[in-house]
Amino acid sequence: MTNNDKMRRSEGSATGKHAKSVDLARLVEALGHRSIVLVGIMGCGKSTVGKRLAQRLGLDFVDADSEIERAANMSVAEIFSEHGEPYFRSGEERVIARLLREGPQVLATGGGAFMSEATRNEIAEHGLSVWLKVDFETVMARVRRRATRPLLQNPDPEGTMRKLMATREPVYAKAALTVTSKDVPHEAVVDQIVVTLAEHLFNSEAGDASQSATS
């Protein structure tokens, strides 16, 4: 085992211990009616991690792409192929706006959803956005396992992914919170999200209490 491996294991262990000390009931109460909205590039783990996060918090998990497919009675790939990306994005905006009013929940969004200013505004009003940040090598290893990514159906998927990440990451960075989605067990990423959410929500509570006391 290298020193880097030991460091990663130590960091993961520390985060896991910290996550276990978080009062999950208090966290959900502080969330109120807002949804935890996971954003990020395709393959960053939004659906896989989101399901485990929802289970940990006792919330429903909703996948926006699945809801879009259900509404259209077509797969995302079929919508892209038959109607084009602008049509898909328009439907995506409407579906996410509707879902956000059904919180609290954990909502996984498609990779391009957060690029819409209208969707970002809806999320800011009705949710708490969490960017699952991932490096290029990790995300390519993941997306190669699935051949259904419409935007990667071309002769140069790696070049396309680099362009997508360069364009989208500055927008993802506008999310309220950022968690690095490393190549570690999904539960370790859930631990990181729980700790990050708790620090944000509990600090907000403390700030509100302090403001009330001085007003």
Backbone bond lengths (Angstrom), bond angles and torsions (degrees), N, CA, C in turn:
res aa  C-N    CA-C-N  psi(-1)  N-CA   C-N-CA  omega(-1)  CA-C   N-CA-C  phi
1 M - - - 1.467 - - 1.519 109.76 -
2 T 1.339 116.24 130.23 1.454 120.12 -179.57 1.525 110.41 -80.09
3 N 1.330 114.79 167.86 1.467 119.20 176.91 1.519 111.26 -62.18
4 N 1.370 116.84 -36.32 1.462 120.02 178.23 1.519 111.07 -64.60
5 D 1.340 116.39 -40.20 1.464 120.38 177.62 1.518 110.29 -61.66
6 K 1.343 116.28 -43.79 1.455 120.45 179.26 1.533 110.64 -62.28
7 M 1.337 115.55 -40.20 1.464 119.75 -179.31 1.518 110.58 -64.94
8 R 1.361 117.15 -44.15 1.454 120.72 -179.71 1.516 110.54 -63.72
9 R 1.344 116.18 -40.82 1.464 119.47 179.91 1.518 110.27 -66.00
10 S 1.331 116.92 -40.06 1.461 121.34 178.66 1.517 111.04 -63.76
11 E 1.367 116.72 -43.78 1.455 120.62 179.52 1.513 110.57 -63.56
12 G 1.339 117.10 -43.53 1.456 121.02 179.83 1.508 111.66 -63.33
13 S 1.315 116.27 -40.75 1.464 121.19 179.45 1.515 111.03 -64.22
14 A 1.343 115.71 -43.02 1.464 119.72 -179.51 1.519 110.72 -64.13
15 T 1.349 116.14 -42.24 1.460 120.08 179.50 1.515 110.41 -64.69
16 G 1.346 116.34 -40.54 1.456 120.28 178.41 1.514 112.07 -60.01
17 K 1.351 116.37 -43.75 1.468 120.41 178.98 1.523 110.41 -64.06
18 H 1.343 116.01 -41.83 1.461 121.01 179.49 1.528 109.95 -63.30
19 A 1.354 117.26 -42.66 1.455 121.66 -178.97 1.522 111.45 -62.30
20 K 1.319 116.71 -36.85 1.465 120.47 -178.86 1.530 111.59 -67.09
21 S 1.329 116.69 -21.53 1.457 119.26 -179.36 1.531 112.68 -88.49
22 V 1.333 116.70 -5.32 1.465 120.07 -178.97 1.527 110.15 -75.22
23 D 1.319 116.08 132.93 1.456 122.58 175.74 1.526 107.63 -77.76
24 L 1.339 116.67 98.88 1.462 120.78 -174.05 1.527 112.39 -66.57
25 A 1.329 116.78 -35.67 1.467 120.07 178.52 1.525 110.10 -63.21
26 R 1.327 116.17 -41.24 1.464 120.61 177.96 1.519 110.56 -66.10
27 L 1.335 116.61 -38.45 1.453 121.07 179.88 1.530 109.97 -61.72
28 V 1.328 116.68 -47.96 1.464 120.82 -179.50 1.529 110.58 -64.78
29 E 1.320 116.54 -38.28 1.463 120.15 177.80 1.533 110.54 -63.17
30 A 1.330 116.35 -41.80 1.468 120.53 179.48 1.525 111.32 -66.72
31 L 1.319 116.23 -27.75 1.463 121.02 179.00 1.527 110.45 -67.99
32 G 1.323 116.68 -32.95 1.458 120.55 -179.37 1.518 111.76 67.17
33 H 1.319 116.24 -133.79 1.469 120.80 -179.15 1.524 112.04 -91.39
34 R 1.322 117.22 3.29 1.454 120.00 -178.53 1.523 111.94 -74.68
35 S 1.312 115.61 153.65 1.461 122.17 174.31 1.521 109.43 -97.94
36 I 1.331 116.29 145.49 1.461 121.19 169.69 1.526 105.52 -85.29
37 V 1.323 116.86 115.48 1.465 121.38 -173.32 1.528 109.71 -109.23
38 L 1.317 115.98 114.63 1.461 121.16 -179.72 1.522 109.72 -88.89
39 V 1.339 115.87 126.32 1.457 121.17 -179.78 1.522 108.70 -126.09
40 G 1.339 115.50 160.99 1.459 119.69 179.81 1.511 111.18 147.51
41 I 1.308 115.45 172.42 1.458 122.66 -176.73 1.529 110.03 -66.60
42 M 1.319 115.92 154.22 1.467 120.02 175.92 1.523 109.94 -53.48
43 G 1.331 116.14 138.76 1.458 120.14 178.84 1.509 115.23 86.31
44 C 1.344 117.80 2.18 1.475 119.16 -179.29 1.530 111.96 -80.28
45 G 1.337 117.03 -10.07 1.464 119.81 175.09 1.512 115.13 105.24
46 K 1.330 117.75 17.75 1.464 120.44 -174.68 1.531 112.57 -58.92
47 S 1.326 116.89 -46.93 1.467 119.65 -177.59 1.526 111.94 -73.36
48 T 1.320 116.51 -46.56 1.468 120.34 -177.14 1.517 111.26 -64.56
49 V 1.325 116.48 -48.40 1.463 120.96 178.78 1.525 110.34 -69.62
50 G 1.333 115.80 -38.63 1.464 119.72 -178.46 1.511 113.46 -59.38
51 K 1.322 117.03 -40.57 1.467 120.57 178.69 1.527 110.82 -61.49
52 R 1.328 116.01 -43.09 1.468 120.05 -179.36 1.527 111.46 -70.26
53 L 1.336 116.66 -36.28 1.464 120.68 177.97 1.528 109.90 -65.30
54 A 1.316 116.85 -43.74 1.464 120.56 178.73 1.522 111.16 -61.11
55 Q 1.324 115.96 -42.90 1.463 119.90 178.47 1.522 110.60 -63.18
56 R 1.324 116.77 -41.34 1.462 120.94 -179.67 1.539 110.58 -61.46
57 L 1.333 116.73 -38.98 1.459 121.00 -174.63 1.526 113.22 -93.37
58 G 1.333 116.77 -5.44 1.459 119.50 -178.91 1.522 112.46 72.83
59 L 1.335 116.73 30.58 1.457 122.12 179.75 1.528 110.29 -111.77
60 D 1.329 116.58 162.81 1.453 120.66 173.66 1.522 109.37 -73.42
61 F 1.332 115.73 148.96 1.458 121.05 173.30 1.517 108.22 -109.45
62 V 1.328 116.01 133.99 1.463 121.19 178.58 1.520 108.65 -131.27
63 D 1.324 115.96 132.20 1.459 121.80 176.52 1.527 107.54 -104.70
64 A 1.335 116.84 117.01 1.460 120.92 -175.49 1.528 111.71 -59.82
65 D 1.339 117.82 -41.12 1.465 119.80 -179.58 1.526 111.30 -62.43
66 S 1.332 116.99 -39.31 1.467 120.21 178.23 1.520 110.99 -64.18
67 E 1.335 115.76 -38.55 1.465 119.94 178.24 1.526 111.04 -67.41
68 I 1.321 117.23 -37.20 1.462 121.16 177.17 1.532 109.81 -64.70
69 E 1.327 116.10 -44.09 1.465 120.59 178.86 1.523 111.12 -61.94
70 R 1.326 116.11 -39.65 1.465 120.22 179.58 1.525 110.58 -65.62
71 A 1.327 116.21 -42.48 1.464 120.15 -178.94 1.526 111.72 -66.46
72 A 1.333 116.36 -37.38 1.468 120.73 -177.16 1.516 113.09 -90.37
73 N 1.336 116.41 -13.30 1.465 121.97 -174.54 1.529 110.63 56.71
74 M 1.341 114.32 36.48 1.462 121.76 178.10 1.521 107.83 -147.46
75 S 1.325 117.05 156.43 1.456 120.12 174.81 1.517 109.68 -76.40
76 V 1.327 116.72 161.41 1.457 120.68 177.19 1.525 109.99 -57.80
77 A 1.334 117.13 -43.16 1.468 121.18 179.94 1.523 110.80 -60.86
78 E 1.324 117.49 -39.42 1.471 121.21 179.68 1.527 110.82 -68.26
79 I 1.351 116.56 -39.60 1.467 119.95 178.53 1.527 109.77 -61.99
80 F 1.334 116.58 -45.80 1.469 120.71 178.49 1.531 110.24 -59.99
81 S 1.326 116.36 -44.80 1.462 121.43 -175.22 1.522 112.05 -67.81
82 E 1.325 117.05 -43.10 1.463 120.57 -173.40 1.523 113.79 -88.86
83 H 1.334 117.08 -31.15 1.466 119.22 -173.39 1.532 114.03 -120.22
84 G 1.346 117.78 -16.23 1.448 120.72 179.22 1.525 113.25 91.97
85 E 1.338 115.39 164.77 1.451 120.55 -176.38 1.532 113.89 -67.04
86 P 1.356 120.81 -41.80 1.472 119.55 -179.84 1.532 112.74 -57.43
87 Y 1.320 116.89 -39.78 1.465 121.17 177.95 1.524 110.12 -62.71
88 F 1.349 115.30 -44.40 1.466 119.37 179.27 1.516 110.83 -62.17
89 R 1.337 117.61 -44.96 1.471 120.75 -176.81 1.515 111.57 -63.57
90 S 1.335 117.13 -37.22 1.461 120.78 178.33 1.527 110.63 -62.64
91 G 1.334 115.95 -45.41 1.458 119.98 177.75 1.514 111.98 -65.99
92 E 1.325 116.01 -35.82 1.458 121.77 178.87 1.524 110.67 -61.48
93 E 1.321 117.39 -44.43 1.465 121.65 178.76 1.527 110.73 -58.25
94 R 1.322 116.20 -46.33 1.466 120.48 -177.56 1.524 111.48 -65.11
95 V 1.329 116.34 -44.27 1.465 120.17 -178.10 1.523 111.11 -65.05
96 I 1.326 117.86 -44.73 1.467 120.73 -179.20 1.525 110.65 -65.06
97 A 1.346 117.52 -39.79 1.462 120.39 177.78 1.531 110.46 -59.94
98 R 1.325 116.24 -39.95 1.473 119.64 178.21 1.522 111.23 -68.11
99 L 1.315 116.95 -44.61 1.462 120.97 -177.38 1.528 111.65 -63.00
100 L 1.322 116.55 -36.32 1.467 120.25 -177.37 1.526 112.58 -64.08
101 R 1.294 116.56 -20.50 1.467 120.10 179.07 1.529 112.44 -88.34
102 E 1.329 115.30 5.48 1.469 120.42 -178.75 1.524 111.84 -111.70
103 G 1.334 117.31 14.58 1.470 121.60 -178.47 1.510 112.00 -73.27
104 P 1.340 116.67 174.03 1.469 125.42 4.95 1.523 112.20 -78.18
105 Q 1.316 116.05 148.58 1.450 123.19 -179.59 1.530 107.49 -166.43
106 V 1.321 115.79 172.26 1.461 120.86 169.55 1.517 106.16 -104.87
107 L 1.326 116.59 119.32 1.458 122.30 -175.22 1.522 110.25 -114.87
108 A 1.328 116.26 119.42 1.465 121.66 176.06 1.517 108.38 -95.06
109 T 1.328 117.50 127.01 1.456 121.38 -179.06 1.519 111.05 -106.51
110 G 1.323 116.17 159.59 1.449 120.89 175.90 1.522 110.83 -68.84
111 G 1.324 116.34 162.04 1.460 120.98 -174.90 1.516 115.03 -59.95
112 G 1.340 117.35 -28.46 1.455 120.18 -178.00 1.513 114.61 -97.76
113 A 1.327 117.76 -5.33 1.462 121.41 -173.26 1.525 112.51 -60.22
114 F 1.324 117.37 -42.60 1.461 121.50 -173.83 1.531 111.57 -72.73
115 M 1.336 116.86 -9.82 1.462 120.09 177.81 1.525 111.12 -71.94
116 S 1.313 116.99 -19.42 1.464 121.28 178.60 1.522 110.29 -79.14
117 E 1.332 116.78 123.71 1.468 120.10 178.85 1.520 110.74 -63.53
118 A 1.337 116.39 -36.55 1.461 120.00 178.82 1.523 110.70 -62.33
119 T 1.327 116.22 -42.38 1.466 120.29 179.09 1.525 110.84 -67.93
120 R 1.323 117.67 -40.54 1.466 120.06 177.83 1.530 110.59 -60.45
121 N 1.317 116.79 -40.50 1.464 120.09 178.72 1.515 111.80 -65.57
122 E 1.328 116.64 -40.65 1.464 121.02 177.80 1.527 110.36 -62.62
123 I 1.328 115.73 -43.17 1.466 120.42 -179.95 1.522 110.40 -64.72
124 A 1.324 116.89 -42.03 1.469 120.43 179.91 1.525 110.98 -61.96
125 E 1.330 116.50 -33.21 1.464 120.38 -177.41 1.522 112.36 -82.38
126 H 1.321 116.77 -36.92 1.460 119.96 -172.21 1.534 114.26 -117.76
127 G 1.319 117.51 4.91 1.456 118.56 -176.25 1.519 112.65 -150.24
128 L 1.322 113.70 -174.24 1.460 122.26 176.57 1.528 106.22 -132.49
129 S 1.323 116.35 110.65 1.465 120.64 -173.71 1.525 111.85 -83.71
130 V 1.333 114.68 138.47 1.464 122.02 177.70 1.526 108.11 -128.29
131 W 1.336 116.74 116.39 1.461 120.98 177.13 1.519 109.42 -84.91
132 L 1.328 116.29 121.53 1.459 121.31 172.55 1.530 106.87 -90.23
133 K 1.312 115.61 97.78 1.464 122.47 -175.92 1.518 110.00 -84.17
134 V 1.316 116.63 131.36 1.467 120.99 -175.79 1.521 109.20 -138.04
135 D 1.345 117.18 150.36 1.461 119.92 179.92 1.534 110.35 -85.18
136 F 1.331 116.03 163.29 1.462 122.19 -173.63 1.528 112.28 -59.65
137 E 1.334 117.15 -47.02 1.465 120.26 -176.00 1.530 111.15 -61.55
138 T 1.328 116.25 -42.54 1.462 119.83 -178.97 1.519 111.08 -65.41
139 V 1.329 116.60 -44.09 1.459 119.33 -176.53 1.529 111.39 -68.88
140 M 1.322 118.40 -36.13 1.460 120.13 178.55 1.515 111.19 -67.96
141 A 1.325 116.67 -37.60 1.470 119.57 177.73 1.526 109.90 -62.24
142 R 1.313 116.99 -34.37 1.465 120.83 -179.05 1.529 112.18 -76.68
143 V 1.335 117.42 -46.19 1.464 118.83 -174.59 1.528 112.22 -71.58
144 R 1.321 117.38 -21.91 1.469 119.20 177.65 1.526 111.29 -65.39
145 R 1.340 116.33 -20.55 1.469 119.47 -179.31 1.521 111.79 -75.45
146 R 1.340 117.08 -14.32 1.452 121.07 179.96 1.517 109.50 -126.00
147 A 1.342 115.64 131.00 1.464 119.86 -177.22 1.527 111.77 -102.36
148 T 1.335 116.57 22.20 1.465 120.11 -173.96 1.519 113.03 -109.53
149 R 1.328 118.20 12.15 1.465 120.52 -179.12 1.525 109.51 -80.50
150 P 1.344 118.49 108.53 1.471 120.33 -174.70 1.516 114.20 -57.09
151 L 1.329 118.39 -39.67 1.458 120.88 -175.88 1.523 113.04 -73.52
152 L 1.339 116.93 -10.93 1.471 120.25 -178.66 1.521 112.44 -106.68
153 Q 1.343 116.44 9.75 1.461 119.96 179.49 1.524 109.76 -84.93
154 N 1.329 115.50 71.79 1.462 121.80 -179.69 1.530 108.80 -154.49
155 P 1.338 117.71 171.89 1.480 120.19 -176.24 1.521 114.32 -68.00
156 D 1.323 118.94 -16.51 1.467 121.08 -175.83 1.536 110.83 -130.85
157 P 1.338 117.32 69.12 1.459 119.19 -178.32 1.527 113.49 -62.26
158 E 1.347 117.44 -33.47 1.468 119.79 179.61 1.527 110.78 -66.60
159 G 1.334 116.24 -43.09 1.459 119.74 177.99 1.521 111.30 -63.85
160 T 1.329 115.88 -39.08 1.466 120.59 178.00 1.519 110.55 -63.48
161 M 1.325 115.91 -42.55 1.462 119.63 -179.37 1.525 111.06 -64.89
162 R 1.315 117.63 -41.78 1.468 120.06 178.46 1.533 110.68 -60.69
163 K 1.326 117.03 -41.45 1.462 120.74 179.24 1.530 110.74 -66.54
164 L 1.336 116.17 -42.46 1.464 120.19 179.09 1.525 110.76 -60.85
165 M 1.326 115.89 -45.50 1.465 119.43 -178.61 1.530 110.81 -65.75
166 A 1.338 117.05 -39.84 1.462 120.16 179.78 1.525 111.19 -64.52
167 T 1.328 116.21 -35.55 1.466 120.81 -178.97 1.522 112.09 -78.85
168 R 1.322 115.11 -41.18 1.465 119.30 -170.39 1.523 115.08 -88.63
169 E 1.320 118.18 -30.30 1.464 118.75 -174.50 1.536 113.62 -60.09
170 P 1.343 119.53 -38.32 1.473 117.76 176.44 1.529 112.49 -61.75
171 V 1.327 117.25 -27.69 1.467 120.90 177.93 1.527 110.14 -80.67
172 Y 1.339 116.99 -42.82 1.470 119.81 175.61 1.528 110.69 -56.13
173 A 1.328 115.83 -33.14 1.468 120.53 -177.52 1.530 112.15 -65.23
174 K 1.336 116.91 -11.61 1.468 120.61 176.33 1.527 112.06 -79.56
175 A 1.333 117.28 -6.98 1.462 120.88 178.52 1.529 110.00 -60.17
176 A 1.317 116.02 153.59 1.466 120.33 -178.15 1.520 111.82 -62.03
177 L 1.331 116.56 -36.67 1.462 121.62 -176.16 1.518 109.91 -134.80
178 T 1.334 116.54 153.92 1.462 122.14 177.80 1.522 109.60 -130.14
179 V 1.332 115.78 132.39 1.464 122.13 175.66 1.523 107.35 -130.78
180 T 1.319 117.20 132.56 1.464 120.46 179.35 1.518 110.09 -79.90
181 S 1.342 115.56 123.01 1.458 121.61 179.14 1.525 108.38 -91.91
182 K 1.317 115.84 90.90 1.463 121.20 -177.48 1.526 110.57 -85.42
183 D 1.340 114.95 170.16 1.463 120.42 177.48 1.526 108.34 -81.98
184 V 1.325 114.85 69.57 1.461 123.20 -179.06 1.524 107.71 -131.04
185 P 1.338 119.05 169.63 1.466 119.53 176.70 1.533 111.13 -54.93
186 H 1.333 115.26 143.67 1.464 120.29 -176.48 1.529 112.16 -56.67
187 E 1.317 116.73 -35.25 1.465 119.35 -179.26 1.530 111.47 -62.85
188 A 1.334 116.71 -29.71 1.465 119.99 178.70 1.526 110.28 -68.79
189 V 1.335 116.52 -36.91 1.465 119.84 176.66 1.528 109.72 -69.11
190 V 1.331 116.86 -39.30 1.471 120.46 175.95 1.525 110.06 -59.16
191 D 1.328 116.33 -43.05 1.475 119.96 177.13 1.529 110.68 -56.03
192 Q 1.330 116.30 -45.62 1.468 120.25 -179.70 1.523 111.06 -61.40
193 I 1.328 116.63 -42.02 1.463 120.30 -179.32 1.518 110.29 -65.06
194 V 1.333 116.96 -44.21 1.463 120.99 -179.19 1.532 110.47 -59.45
195 V 1.323 116.31 -45.70 1.472 120.27 179.74 1.522 110.48 -63.88
196 T 1.338 117.24 -43.65 1.464 121.32 -179.49 1.529 111.17 -64.45
197 L 1.333 117.00 -43.46 1.464 121.10 177.28 1.521 111.08 -61.47
198 A 1.327 115.91 -45.57 1.468 120.15 -178.10 1.521 110.98 -61.81
199 E 1.320 116.90 -45.39 1.466 119.66 -179.74 1.529 110.68 -61.08
200 H 1.325 116.36 -42.03 1.464 120.30 -179.28 1.530 111.91 -68.50
201 L 1.322 116.44 -50.17 1.463 120.17 -175.46 1.523 112.30 -70.05
202 F 1.321 116.96 -40.91 1.463 119.39 -178.46 1.530 111.03 -72.06
203 N 1.335 117.11 -34.25 1.464 119.81 175.38 1.527 110.55 -66.29
204 S 1.350 115.92 -36.30 1.460 119.85 177.21 1.518 110.59 -64.20
205 E 1.345 115.69 -41.23 1.466 120.70 177.29 1.513 110.86 -59.66
206 A 1.342 115.58 -45.62 1.471 120.28 -178.75 1.523 110.70 -63.35
207 G 1.348 115.70 -39.02 1.460 119.35 179.08 1.512 112.23 -66.44
208 D 1.348 116.10 -39.49 1.465 120.44 178.62 1.522 110.45 -65.19
209 A 1.340 115.70 -41.58 1.474 120.32 -179.52 1.513 110.67 -64.39
210 S 1.342 116.30 -41.63 1.454 121.24 179.74 1.523 111.11 -64.17
211 Q 1.338 116.19 -40.67 1.451 120.80 -179.92 1.528 110.71 -66.37
212 S 1.348 116.38 -39.98 1.467 120.54 178.93 1.522 111.12 -64.11
213 A 1.323 115.59 -37.13 1.472 120.25 -176.83 1.523 111.61 -69.63
214 T 1.337 116.15 -28.56 1.470 119.24 -177.23 1.517 113.21 -96.65
215 S 1.354 116.59 -5.57 1.463 118.81 -177.88 1.519 111.75 -92.45
